[in-house]
């Protein structure tokens, strides 16, 4: 298999999809790996480090896409990359299809086979490829929220942790004087047992959310429905309950955002105001710490992504077609059966039988409709 690692071109996306250690795992099994020049520099990996483990360096992103049978990325392809993706090419990356119809349709039109890291599940429904980056984003959400609470940055001018004799900031989500809101009572019970005394738990309901927003200095939203567009937990009218300068950090923005007033921003221009409330909605938060992310993600990748990639890259993929069809169905669309049920509920969203494994945006008829279904006929055609 010929594997390509392009340099990320999304705004301030400084991570690299595969470390030299990951490249070594592939080259030692006989696969060819092409890495775009300087792809790993911002993560602390030089071109020479990749060459030392058997990779070849290509000067441009166009050459990487044109050469590789399998593309491994960090973030979804953006508009300039759409034309580079070709039919039958395998793409591994965080796609977040539910939040972008243009991306979804571009990938359908390309004829590529797409595996979205964020939908890969274990038997216990945990998300092994999403978890490491979520851990980074969760920590940075508090860090960025703290920064933008400062008065010169547009916030209230509140110190998150407080000082002796002065109360700390009130955080709805994570932080200093914290209230964590969830719809799972067992989860809240567990958190009550393990969290420090400054962390309180609260059953999630519209009434409770409205009450907490009245007193919050920082609100962190991190709602996730795997493969689906995030529900809107904080609505536009709720902003009137908060004091001007309150900071909202939407960690769920890459899945469409869990605040009604959220829209994607970049590290270059991360914040905006709506009704006096500061919104931080950067869609690739971990991209700001590229030296931490690959090292954090790598142990998970070796135990989850790497086996799947090695399997698809192996000669078995070309020869054992019946086996591959079944295995690839499981690998590429872990939520196939759940999504198919939702799709039948809302047939107007279903693409025709020539489409690929995709997560289509939620439809108006069913806001929780997750149509990331694999079209079996297409995969059977690819493997034939």
N, C-alpha and C positions, 0 to 999 in steps of 0.2 A: 504494500500500500504506500502511496506517496502522500505524505502529510504536510500541510502548510500552516505556518504560524505567522499571520500578518501582524503588522504593527497597528495598534488601535488608533483610530482617527476621530473618535467621538471627543467632544470638547473636554479637555483635561482628563482624559482616560489614560492613566499612566501605567496601568497594570499590563502584564504579559500573560498569555494563556498557558504557557508551558515553561517550566523552569528547565535549566540544563539537566537536572535529575530526571525529569519527565521525558525529555528528549532521549536520554540515555536508555530509559526503559524501552523505548520504541526502536531505536537503532540497533540495540543488542539482539533484537528479534528479527532483524533483517529488513526493517522498513526504512524508507528514505524520508528524511525530515528536512524541509526547507523553511528557513526562518528569514523574515524580512530584516534587512540591515537596521540596526539600532532598536529593534522591537523590544529588547529586554533592558535597555540602558537605564530607563527610569526606575526599574525594579532592582537595579544593582547587578544586572547580568550583561556582560560585554559580548560582542560578537565572537570574540576568541573563546569565551567560555562555552558557547554553543558548538563552535568548530571542534573543540577538544573532545566532545562526546559524540561526534559523527555527523552533526548537522551541516548543511550547506547554506550559505548566506546568499540571498537574492536582493538586488538593490531596490526593487519597487514592489508595491502592493499588487499591481497588475500582474507581475510575473508570478507572484506567490499563488494568486487565485487561478491563473492560467495553467500552472504546473501541477497543482495538488488535486488529488482525488478526494481528500478529506481536509476540511478547514477547521482548525481549532482556534476559537476566539474567546475573549472575555465578555464583551458586550455585543449586542445585536448589530448587524450590518446597518449602516446609515445610508442615506440616499446615494452618495457617490459610489457605494459598493454594490448597489443592487444589480447594476449591469455586469458586474464581474462574476456574479454567482451563476453557475451554469447547471443545466439539467443533469440529474444523477449525482451531482456532487454532494458529499455529506458535510453538514455543518453542525458543529458542536459549540454552543455558546449559551449565555443567558439571553433568551429571546424576549420574554415578557410580551407575547403576542396580544394578550387581552387588552393592552393599553394602546395599541397602535394598529389600526386597520390598514394604513398604507404599507407598513412593514409586512403584515400578514399577506396582503394581496401580492406584494412584490415577490415574496418567497413562493407563493403558489404559482405565480406566472413563471418563475425561474425554473421550476421543475426539480429543485434541489430537495434532498431529504434532510429534515431539520430535527435536531434533538435539543430540546430546551432544558438546560441544567436544572432550572427551578422546578420542573415537574417530575424529576426523577425521585422515586419514592422507594423506601424499604418496605418490608412486609408490615412493619409497625406504623406505617404512614409517615415516618420521619423523612426529612428532606436532606440527605447527606451532602449534596452539592450546593444547596442554598445556605445551609447552616453556617459554614465558616465566614461567608461574606455578610450574613445577617449579624453575626457577632461583632464584626468590625463596624457595620453601619449603626448598630445599637449603641456602641460606645461613642462613636463619633456624633451621633444625634445629640447626646448629652453635652459633649464638648462644644459643638457648634451652637447649640441652644444657649449654653452658658456665655459664649462669646457675644452672641447677638442680643443678649439681655443687657449688655453694657450700654449706657446712654449714648456714647459717641457712635455706636453701631446702630442706633435706632430703637433700642429696647427701653425697658422701664428704668434701668439703672440699678438692678438688684443683683447682689452677689449670691450665686446659687447656694453655696454652703453656709452663708451667714458668718457671723463672728460672735464672740461671747457678748451676751446682752442684747443681741439683735437676731430676730428670727430669720431662718434661712428662707430661700425662695420656695414657693409651693409648686411642685411639678406633678402634672397629671400624666403619668406614664412612667418616667424614670427620673432619678436624680437625688435631691436633698431631702425635703419633707415630701415624701412620695405617696401618691395614691395610684395603685395599679387596678385597672378595670378590665374585667374579662367576663365572658358568658359561660365559662366552665367552672362550676362550683368545686369539683375535685382539684382543678388547677389552683384555684384561689386558696383552698385548704392547704395544699402543698406549699404555696408561696408564703402563707402565714407562718408555717412551721420553720421555713428555712431562711426567710429574709430578716434583716436587722429590724430593730424596733421602730425606726423612722419610716418604714415602709408599711402602708396600710393597703388593704384589699377591699374591693367594692364590686358587687355584681353589676354588670353592664346593663343599663337601660337608658332610654332617652332622658327620663327624669333625673337619674343619678348623674348622667353626663352634664346636663344643664346646671345642676347644683355645683358640681366641681369646677366647671368653667368660670363661674362667678369669682372664684378665689385664686385661680391658677395664674402663675407667672410664666410658666413654660408648659406647653402641651406637646407631647410626642405621640404621634399616631403610627402604629405598626401592625395594622390589621392584614391578615393574609388568608385568602381562600386559594389554595394551590391551583394554578392554571386559569383562575377567573379574575375578572376585574374587581378591585377592592370596593366594598360597600362604603357609602358616604356616612360616616359616623357623626361628624360635626358639620352641620348645615350652615348656610349663609346667615340665617337669622340668629344663630347662636353666637355669632361674633359680637352682637350688640351686648351680650352678657359680660364680656371681658373688658378689662381696662385697656386703654390705648398703650401700645408698647409691649403687650403680651406677645410671646413668640410661639408660633406653631411650627413644629418640625414634622414633615410628612415622610416617614421612612418608606411608606407604601406607594410612593409616587411612581415607581417603575411598574406598578400594577394598576395605574390609573389614579392613585391617591385616595386616601380615606377622609379627606376634608373636601367639602363641596367647592370651596374656593381655591383648591390646589391646581397648579399647572406646573409642568416640568421647568426647572431652571438648571443652570450650570454652575460649576465652581467659579467661572469667570464673572458671572452675574447671579449670585445665589438667592437673593431675597427680593421681595416686593411687598407692598402693603395692600390690604383690602380692609376698608372701614377702620383704619388705624391699627390693625393687627398685622404684625410682621410675619410673613410666611417664608420658611426655608424649605424648598422642594427640589433639591438636587437629586437627579435620577441615578447618579453613579457616585454616591457618597464615598465608598471605599477607594475610588480612583485617586483620592487625595493622599493616600498612604500606600503607595505601590511597593515599598520595601517590606511592609508588613504582610500584605495580602497574599502574595504567592507562597510565602513560607507558611502562612496559616492554612491556606487551601491545599497545599501539596499532600499532607498526610491523608486527607479525605479523598483526594483525587486518586491516589494510588490504590485505595481500597474500594472505590466505587466507580469512578469514571474510567480509570486505566483498564480494568478488566474488560469493560464493554468495548472500549476503543481497540484493545488488542484483539478481541474476538472479531469485530467487524473488519479489522485490518488483516486478519489471518486468511490463508487459502481456503479455509472452511466456508467463508462467506461466499466464495465463488462456486464451490463444488456442492456443498450439502444444501441445496435450495429449499427443500421442504423444512429442514431443521432451522435454517436461517430465517425463513419467513416467520416461523413461530417465535424464535428468539428475538428477532428484530422488532416484532410487534410489542413484545414485553419491554425491551430496552428503550425503544424510541417513544412509546406512548404508555407510560405506566398508569395513566388515568383513563385509559381507553374505555373501559366498561362504564365507569362513572360518567364520563363525558358523553358516551353514546346515549345513556338514559336521558341526560339533560337535553341532548340534541333532539331526541324523539319528542320531548316535551315541547320543543320549539322548532318545528321543521323549517320555518322560514329562514333560519340562520344557516342551514346546512349547505355546504358547497356541493358541486356536482361530483360524480364518481371519479373524476380525473384529478382531484386535488390531493395534496400531500398531508402528512401529519402536521397539523396546525392548531394553534389556539386562537379561535376566532373571537373578536370582541363580543362582549355581552350584548344581547339584543334588547330592544325596548319591551318585548313581550315578557321577558323573564330576566330581571336584573342580575340574577345569580347564575344565569345559564353559562356553563363552561363548555364551549364546543371546541375542545382541543382534540377532537377525535381523529384517529388514523383511518384513512380510507383504504380498506383492505385490498381492494382491487388494484390500487396504485402500487402498493408495496409488493404484491404478488408479481406485478408487471416488472418492477425494478429488479426483483430477484430471479426473474426468469431468463 
